[in-house]
Amino acid sequence: MRAPTASPELFTSLTDDVVASGSDTVSVLTPSTGETLHELPRSSAGDVRDAVARARLAQLAWARAGFAERRRVLLRAHDLVLERRELLLDLIQLESGKTRGQAFEEVFGAASLTRYNALAARGVLRCRRRRSGVPVVLTTRVRYRPKGVAGVITPWNYALSLAAMDVVPALAAGCAVVQKADDQGALSILALRRAFIDAGVPEALWAVVTGEGSEVGEALTDVADYICFTGSTATGRRIGEKAGRRLVGASLELGGKNPLIVLDDVDPEQAATDAAYACFAAMGQLCVSIERIYVHRAVAGAFTRALVDRLEQARLGSSLDYGSDFGSLASAAQLARVEAHLDDALAQGATVLTGGRARTDVGPWFFQPTVLTGVTPTMRVYAEETFGAIASLYIVDDEEEAILAANASEYGLNAAVFTGSTKRGQRVANALEAGNVNINEGYRGSYSSFAAPMGGMKQSGVGRRNGPEGLLRFVEPVTISAMTGLLQLPRTGREFGALEQPLLLLAWVLRGIRRR
């Protein structure tokens, strides 16, 4: 295995950027060996409040700097992210246990969305003229005011790319950010932040804190002007409730039990190859990973054989190169969760088509990609999000049955359909209850479309990241109306009487223009 470009000295340099006034630390382990990777400082509630106070001051100047300056800085950050990609790739792998290829998706995605937001912010958020209530007499414009300090709470699984999806549009919109990083992804986030600081983002404008959610996360949601959260539905509900009580906005990307429909007109070999990646990239530890496969009976045999063959030939490993297809689960807790779902399913009669066992010969938390059949509603894996290396396969007789089964979930984050007909795929996609739908791809189509909104329906969250919607969540629209001076609005009964007929005539003229 190639030696990492990172070093203990670099780890210390990065963690020195955490806002933490005390001496408490926590040991962070690397999934590849289970050994300590580094010691991470712990922040306190007081540290959060101090970081927010400094960020508020920095935000005033950043907002006044204007779109052109923010664009210049963010485009430079884009370049630095790509220049430092080898370091970022190493850090992602060391912290998460994923493969080089899946780490590259994160780095490339973070750079791409930085470029999008840098170039799109002015067009989306510039002041615009709107039609006034009384044309000629009034002019009306809408400008967008940054909300202030965004509190961003990110998970460990895609630490770098999910951080960028919230932090970068906030910066592009003129906001400051205080981010609570998960312990297991802090180095990746701090290295990403360092690139932005070196590009010209003021240090206080993007602060990083760490610690327990019960203290640090709660403190951040108590004071932030807007809240971004990615994580479990249960935690998202609590954050949403707190935001509602404070009357501040929140975007919440939460859980998923994402379905894939395999129709009878597919190439089974190609569909199986694509399905394997859709289910087990990052070992299924991605909010949009596929966990339910509904395959048409006409191709079920060929598809299942090809899927099993593909997974049994896959290379598991944690080397810092492109030699592995699938990596490790991220922690002992993740391994325990996967094993609990598997044991429950097997105890109730499910069958393992492939996988089903830990691979401690490769690393402490490696687990074979596992596909189950015979899964029933009483099993935990049927409806609960596993967020790990298990997918369940079901056979259906027609398109309608597949759609109904796919939609029979409390979640609605991502869905996919594999078909030989784009037109048929569009029809099925239109019927699926999910915020993101992919045709002939598991999740990467929508996940990488940074100019389009991404988010969930039902219990998968509220709000959208990416696209214009991802920028607009960080601003308050302000309507500014002004008298032109050509006429005065009526104030007395006599004046209203004199203007009644001219105003009604104007309304009819505008109605006619609209009909043309």
C-alpha positions in Angstrom: 0.0 0.0 0.0 1.3 3.4 -0.9 2.3 5.6 2.0 -0.1 8.5 2.7 0.9 12.1 1.8 -0.5 13.1 5.2 1.5 12.9 8.4 0.9 13.2 12.2 2.4 16.7 11.9 -0.2 17.6 9.3 -3.0 16.1 11.4 -1.9 18.3 14.3 -1.7 21.4 12.1 -5.2 20.8 10.8 -6.8 20.0 14.2 -5.3 23.2 15.6 -7.9 25.0 13.4 -10.8 23.5 15.5 -12.4 26.1 17.7 -11.7 24.5 21.1 -10.5 26.3 24.2 -10.1 23.3 26.5 -7.6 20.4 26.5 -10.1 17.5 26.0 -9.5 15.3 23.0 -10.9 12.1 21.5 -9.0 9.4 19.7 -10.2 8.9 16.1 -9.6 5.4 14.6 -8.9 4.6 11.0 -11.2 1.8 9.5 -8.3 0.2 7.5 -6.6 -1.1 10.7 -8.8 0.0 13.7 -5.8 1.9 15.1 -5.7 5.5 16.3 -5.3 7.9 13.4 -5.1 11.1 15.4 -6.3 13.0 18.5 -9.2 15.4 17.9 -9.8 18.4 20.2 -13.3 18.8 21.7 -15.3 22.0 21.6 -17.7 23.3 24.2 -20.9 25.2 24.0 -19.0 28.3 24.9 -16.7 27.7 22.0 -19.7 27.5 19.7 -21.0 30.8 20.9 -17.6 32.4 20.5 -17.2 31.1 17.0 -20.7 32.4 16.0 -19.9 35.8 17.5 -16.7 36.1 15.4 -18.4 34.8 12.3 -21.1 37.5 12.6 -18.4 40.2 12.4 -16.7 38.5 9.5 -19.9 38.1 7.7 -20.6 41.8 7.5 -17.5 42.5 5.5 -18.0 39.4 3.4 -21.5 40.4 2.4 -20.3 43.9 1.5 -17.5 42.5 -0.6 -20.1 41.6 -3.3 -20.6 38.9 -5.9 -17.5 39.6 -7.9 -15.1 39.3 -5.0 -16.8 36.2 -3.6 -16.7 34.6 -7.1 -13.0 35.3 -7.4 -12.2 33.7 -4.0 -14.4 30.7 -4.6 -13.0 30.0 -8.1 -9.5 30.1 -6.5 -10.7 27.7 -3.9 -11.9 25.4 -6.7 -8.4 25.4 -8.1 -6.8 24.7 -4.8 -9.1 21.7 -4.1 -8.0 20.1 -7.4 -4.4 20.9 -6.7 -4.5 19.3 -3.3 -6.6 16.3 -4.4 -4.0 13.7 -3.4 -4.0 14.9 0.2 -7.8 15.1 0.3 -8.1 11.7 -1.2 -5.8 10.2 1.4 -7.6 11.9 4.3 -11.0 10.7 3.0 -9.8 7.1 2.8 -8.0 7.2 6.1 -11.1 8.5 7.9 -13.9 6.6 6.1 -12.4 3.4 4.8 -13.8 3.9 1.3 -12.0 3.2 -1.9 -9.9 5.7 -3.9 -12.5 5.8 -6.6 -15.3 6.7 -4.2 -13.0 9.3 -2.5 -12.3 10.8 -5.9 -16.1 11.3 -6.4 -16.1 13.4 -3.3 -13.2 15.6 -4.2 -14.3 16.1 -7.8 -17.8 16.8 -6.6 -16.7 19.3 -4.1 -14.7 21.2 -6.7 -17.5 21.1 -9.2 -20.1 22.4 -6.9 -17.7 25.2 -5.8 -17.4 26.3 -9.4 -21.2 26.1 -9.9 -22.0 28.3 -6.9 -19.2 30.8 -7.7 -20.6 31.3 -11.1 -24.3 31.0 -10.4 -24.7 33.1 -7.2 -25.0 36.5 -8.9 -27.5 35.3 -11.5 -29.7 33.7 -8.9 -29.4 36.3 -6.1 -29.0 39.7 -7.9 -31.6 42.3 -7.3 -34.5 42.0 -9.8 -37.4 44.3 -10.9 -40.9 42.9 -10.4 -44.2 44.2 -11.7 -45.6 46.6 -9.2 -49.2 46.7 -8.0 -49.8 50.0 -9.8 -47.5 50.3 -12.8 -46.0 53.7 -13.6 -47.0 54.9 -10.2 -44.8 52.4 -8.3 -41.6 50.5 -9.0 -40.9 47.2 -7.2 -37.6 45.4 -6.8 -36.6 42.3 -4.8 -33.2 42.0 -3.3 -31.7 39.1 -1.3 -30.2 39.7 2.1 -27.8 37.0 3.5 -29.3 35.3 6.6 -26.1 35.7 8.6 -24.5 32.7 10.2 -25.4 29.3 8.9 -25.0 26.4 11.3 -24.0 23.3 9.4 -24.0 19.9 11.0 -22.5 17.2 8.8 -22.0 13.4 9.1 -19.0 11.1 8.7 -19.9 9.1 5.7 -19.3 11.8 2.9 -17.7 14.4 5.1 -16.1 16.4 2.4 -18.7 16.5 -0.3 -21.7 16.9 2.1 -19.9 19.8 3.9 -19.2 21.5 0.5 -22.9 21.2 -0.5 -23.9 23.3 2.5 -20.9 25.5 3.2 -20.1 26.7 -0.3 -23.5 28.0 -1.3 -23.7 29.7 2.1 -20.4 31.5 1.4 -21.5 32.3 -2.2 -24.7 33.9 -0.8 -22.7 36.1 1.6 -23.2 34.1 4.8 -20.8 32.9 7.4 -20.6 29.3 8.5 -20.0 27.6 11.8 -19.8 23.9 11.1 -20.0 21.0 13.5 -17.9 18.2 12.0 -18.3 14.6 12.9 -15.2 13.2 14.6 -14.7 10.6 11.8 -14.6 13.2 9.0 -13.0 16.2 10.7 -9.6 16.0 9.0 -11.2 16.0 5.5 -13.3 19.0 6.4 -10.4 20.9 8.0 -8.2 20.3 4.9 -11.1 21.5 2.6 -11.5 24.6 4.8 -7.8 25.3 4.7 -7.9 25.4 0.9 -10.7 28.0 1.1 -8.8 30.0 3.7 -5.8 30.0 1.4 -8.0 31.1 -1.5 -9.1 34.2 0.5 -12.0 33.2 2.7 -11.5 35.0 6.1 -10.7 32.5 8.8 -13.5 33.5 11.1 -16.0 33.3 8.3 -15.9 29.5 8.3 -15.3 28.0 11.8 -15.2 24.3 12.6 -16.3 22.9 16.0 -16.4 19.3 17.2 -18.0 17.4 20.1 -21.1 15.6 21.2 -24.3 16.6 19.5 -26.0 16.9 22.8 -23.8 19.8 23.7 -22.1 21.2 20.6 -24.9 20.5 18.2 -27.6 21.8 20.5 -25.5 25.0 21.2 -25.2 25.6 17.4 -28.9 25.2 16.7 -29.6 27.6 19.6 -27.8 30.5 17.9 -27.5 29.9 14.2 -29.6 32.0 11.8 -30.2 29.1 9.5 -29.5 25.4 10.1 -28.3 22.7 7.7 -28.4 19.1 8.9 -27.6 15.8 7.3 -28.3 12.7 9.3 -30.9 10.5 10.8 -34.6 11.2 10.6 -35.0 11.0 14.4 -32.3 13.7 15.0 -33.6 15.8 12.1 -37.0 15.9 13.7 -35.6 17.3 16.9 -33.6 19.9 15.0 -36.6 20.9 12.9 -38.7 21.3 16.0 -36.1 23.6 17.6 -35.8 25.6 14.4 -39.5 26.0 14.3 -39.7 27.2 17.9 -36.9 29.8 17.0 -38.6 30.7 13.7 -35.4 30.1 11.7 -35.2 28.1 8.6 -33.7 24.7 8.2 -32.8 22.2 5.5 -32.8 18.6 6.6 -31.5 15.7 4.5 -32.5 12.6 6.4 -32.9 8.9 6.1 -33.7 6.7 3.1 -34.7 3.2 2.1 -34.0 3.7 -1.6 -35.6 1.5 -4.2 -34.3 0.3 -7.6 -36.6 -1.0 -10.3 -35.1 -3.4 -12.9 -37.5 -3.7 -15.8 -37.8 -6.6 -18.2 -36.1 -4.8 -21.2 -32.7 -4.4 -19.5 -29.4 -6.1 -20.4 -29.1 -8.2 -17.2 -25.3 -8.1 -17.1 -25.1 -4.4 -17.4 -27.9 -3.8 -15.0 -26.3 -6.1 -12.4 -22.9 -4.2 -12.7 -24.7 -0.9 -12.2 -26.8 -2.2 -9.3 -23.7 -3.5 -7.5 -22.2 -0.1 -7.4 -25.5 1.6 -6.6 -26.0 -0.6 -3.5 -22.4 -0.9 -2.2 -20.4 2.2 -3.1 -19.0 3.3 0.2 -20.4 -0.1 1.5 -23.9 1.3 1.4 -23.1 4.1 3.8 -24.6 6.9 1.7 -28.0 8.4 2.2 -28.9 7.8 -1.5 -27.6 4.2 -1.7 -29.9 1.5 -3.0 -31.2 -0.9 -0.4 -34.3 -2.4 -2.1 -34.1 -4.0 -5.6 -37.4 -4.9 -7.4 -36.6 -7.0 -10.5 -39.0 -8.1 -13.2 -39.6 -11.8 -13.2 -38.7 -12.1 -16.8 -35.1 -11.1 -16.2 -34.8 -12.0 -12.5 -32.8 -15.2 -13.0 -30.2 -13.7 -15.3 -30.0 -10.5 -13.3 -29.5 -12.3 -10.0 -26.8 -14.6 -11.3 -25.0 -11.6 -12.8 -25.3 -9.6 -9.6 -24.0 -12.4 -7.4 -21.1 -13.1 -9.8 -20.2 -9.4 -9.9 -20.1 -9.1 -6.1 -18.2 -12.3 -5.6 -15.5 -11.1 -8.0 -15.2 -7.6 -6.4 -12.0 -6.7 -4.7 -12.2 -5.5 -1.1 -9.4 -3.3 0.3 -8.3 -0.1 1.8 -5.1 0.7 -0.2 -4.5 4.3 -1.1 -4.7 3.6 -4.8 -7.3 2.5 -7.3 -6.8 -1.3 -6.7 -10.1 -1.9 -4.7 -13.7 -2.0 -5.8 -15.3 -1.8 -2.3 -13.9 -0.5 1.0 -14.7 -0.9 4.7 -17.5 -0.1 7.0 -16.5 3.0 8.9 -16.6 1.8 12.5 -17.4 -1.1 14.9 -20.8 0.5 15.4 -21.5 0.3 11.7 -20.4 -3.4 11.6 -22.7 -4.1 14.6 -25.7 -2.5 12.9 -25.2 -4.5 9.7 -24.8 -7.7 11.6 -27.9 -7.0 13.7 -30.0 -6.5 10.6 -28.6 -9.6 9.0 -29.1 -11.8 12.0 -32.7 -10.7 12.5 -33.5 -11.4 8.8 -31.8 -14.8 8.9 -33.6 -15.8 12.1 -36.9 -15.1 10.4 -36.2 -17.0 7.2 -34.4 -14.7 4.8 -31.8 -16.3 2.4 -28.3 -14.9 1.6 -27.7 -14.9 -2.1 -24.1 -13.7 -1.6 -22.0 -12.2 1.2 -23.3 -12.4 4.7 -20.0 -12.4 6.7 -17.4 -10.1 8.0 -14.0 -10.1 6.3 -11.6 -9.5 9.2 -8.9 -11.0 7.1 -9.0 -7.7 5.1 -9.6 -5.3 8.0 -11.4 -5.1 11.3 -14.7 -3.7 9.9 -14.8 -5.1 6.4 -18.0 -6.9 5.4 -18.9 -8.7 2.3 -21.5 -7.0 0.1 -24.7 -8.9 1.0 -27.8 -9.5 -1.0 -30.9 -11.1 0.7 -34.0 -12.6 -0.7 -37.1 -13.8 1.1 -37.3 -10.6 3.1 -40.7 -10.1 4.8 -42.3 -7.0 6.5 -41.5 -8.4 10.0 -37.8 -8.1 9.4 -35.9 -5.0 10.4 -34.1 -4.9 7.1 -37.5 -4.7 5.2 -38.3 -1.1 6.1 -35.5 0.3 8.4 -32.5 2.0 6.8 -29.5 -0.3 7.2 -27.0 2.2 6.0 -24.6 -0.6 5.4 -23.6 -3.5 3.2 -27.0 -5.2 2.8 -29.5 -5.0 -0.1 -32.8 -6.9 -0.4 -34.0 -8.4 -3.7 -37.7 -8.8 -4.6 -39.3 -10.3 -7.7 -42.2 -8.5 -9.3 -44.5 -9.4 -12.2 -45.1 -6.0 -13.8 -44.2 -2.3 -13.8 -47.2 -1.3 -11.7 -46.3 -3.7 -9.0 -42.8 -2.5 -8.9 -43.9 1.2 -8.6 -46.3 0.4 -5.8 -43.7 -1.5 -3.9 -41.1 1.1 -4.4 -43.4 3.8 -3.1 -44.5 1.7 -0.1 -42.1 3.4 2.3 -42.0 6.2 4.8 -38.9 7.5 3.0 -38.6 9.3 -0.3 -35.0 10.4 -0.9 -33.7 8.6 -3.9 -35.0 6.0 -6.4 -33.8 4.5 -9.6 -35.1 2.6 -12.6 -33.1 0.5 -15.1 -34.7 0.0 -18.5 -33.8 -0.3 -22.2 -36.2 2.5 -23.0 -35.6 6.1 -21.9 -39.2 6.9 -22.6 -40.3 4.1 -20.4 -37.8 5.1 -17.7 -39.3 8.6 -17.7 -42.8 7.3 -17.2 -41.7 5.2 -14.3 -39.6 8.0 -12.8 -42.7 10.3 -12.9 -44.6 7.8 -10.8 -41.9 7.4 -8.1 -42.3 9.2 -4.8 -38.7 10.5 -4.3 -36.9 13.8 -4.4 -34.3 12.3 -6.7 -34.9 9.7 -9.4 -32.2 8.2 -11.7 -32.7 6.3 -14.9 -30.0 3.7 -15.7 -27.9 4.9 -12.8 -28.3 4.3 -9.1 -27.7 7.7 -7.6 -24.8 9.5 -9.3 -26.8 11.3 -11.9 -28.9 13.4 -9.5 -26.1 13.4 -6.8 -23.7 15.1 -9.2 -26.1 17.5 -10.9 -25.1 20.5 -8.8 -27.3 22.9 -10.8 -30.4 20.9 -9.9 -32.0 20.6 -6.4 -31.4 17.6 -4.2 -33.5 16.5 -1.2 -36.2 14.2 0.0 -39.9 13.7 0.4 -41.9 12.2 3.3 -39.6 11.2 6.2 -36.4 11.9 4.1 -36.3 15.5 5.0 -37.3 19.0 4.0 -35.6 21.7 1.9 -33.2 21.3 -1.0 -29.4 21.6 -1.5 -27.7 22.4 -4.8 -29.1 24.4 -7.7 -30.7 27.8 -7.3 -32.8 26.4 -4.5 -29.6 25.6 -2.6 -28.5 29.2 -2.8 -31.9 30.7 -2.1 -32.2 29.0 1.3 -29.4 31.2 2.7 -31.0 34.5 1.9 -34.1 36.5 2.9 -36.0 38.1 0.0 -36.6 41.8 0.7 -39.2 43.6 -1.4 -38.5 47.3 -2.0 -41.2 49.5 -3.5 -40.9 53.1 -4.5 -43.1 55.9 -5.8 -42.2 57.2 -9.2 -43.5 60.7 -8.5 -45.6 60.7 -11.7 -48.9 60.3 -9.7 -49.9 60.0 -6.1 -51.9 57.1 -4.7 -55.4 58.1 -3.5 -55.8 59.0 0.2 -59.3 60.6 0.4 -62.7 59.3 -0.7 -62.8 61.9 -3.5 -59.4 60.8 -4.8 -60.5 57.1 -4.8 -63.6 58.0 -6.7 -61.6 59.9 -9.3 -59.2 57.0 -9.9 -61.6 54.1 -9.8 -62.4 54.0 -13.5 -58.7 54.6 -14.7 -57.5 51.8 -12.4 -60.2 49.4 -13.6 -59.3 50.3 -17.2 -55.7 49.6 -16.5 -56.6 46.2 -15.0 -58.6 45.2 -18.1 -55.7 46.3 -20.4 -53.2 44.2 -18.4 -55.6 41.3 -18.6 -55.7 41.6 -22.4 -51.9 41.7 -22.6 -51.6 38.6 -20.5 -54.1 36.7 -22.7 -52.0 37.4 -25.8 
